[in-house]
Amino acid sequence: MTRVAVIGAGSWGTTFAKVLADAGTDVTIFARRAELAKEISESSRNSDYLPGINLPSSLHATPSLAEAVAGAEAIYLAVPSQTLRENLAEIAPVADAGAVYVSLMKGVESGTGHRMSQVIADVTGVGEDRIAVVSGPNLALEIAKEQPTAAVASSTDAETAAEIAKQATTPYFRMFVNYDVVGTEFGGVLKNLIASLWESRTEWVMAKTRKPQSSPAVSPKLAPSRLPSVPNHRPWRDLPGWEI
């Protein structure tokens, strides 16, 4: 059985660890808080980040970074993107020399503008054949509830990409393979950016179209003809003021 480590016990790290375990992979999660590691290992729960979700009994968590990565063939990184460099500085000295590093993060490093795979290469010194990224239009809680979805495992090395996809493929989570690491990473960044812009623009339109009630006696339920309309069927670029 392939042994891997997941660094980060937040909602996404724990969810991906669940996917890996459900796929038959031997997974250890690194959780900085000892009480959280104990809950995951002994109760198969992460009530802080995934309330109500039962985790595989095979999942093990530890507050010891060295224990988490010992013998791991792949190290999945699920930490905040701006802390990746400092986390890798702790991981690299205790990781196995042949370990593959897998980024589960979306973002670029502030200051350098480096993608996550570039930060991995910079800090660890490993070659591109031992770096992979996973990205997709995914929400942690939906995946944790085993709602069917998919993602991409990308590496410049075909064998590495295929192995990462194999480690995380389950009946509810399908992994595809590509070799365009730059495109995969920037696709994830742009997806989040567009989603944030759309959410902000929708809130702005709602605020502009919402009419205040004239008196406390007015019913809070507006007639259908007065309900604010947001033209979801139109491209967001066609909405007035989209460029703001």
Buried (B, 14 or more C-beta within 10 A) or exposed (E): EBBBBBBBBBBBBBBBBBBBBBBBBBBBBBBEEEEBBBBBBEEBBBEBBBEEBEBEEBBBBBBBBEBBBBEBBBBBBBBEBEEBBEBBEBBBEEBBEEBBBBBBBBBBBEEEEBBBBBBBBEBBEBEBEBBBBBBBEBEBBEBBEBEEBEBBBBBBBEEBBBBBBBBBBBEBBBBEBBEEBEEBBBBBBEBEEEEEEBEEBBEBBEEEEEEEEEEEEEEEEEEEEEEEEBEEEEEBEEBEEBEE
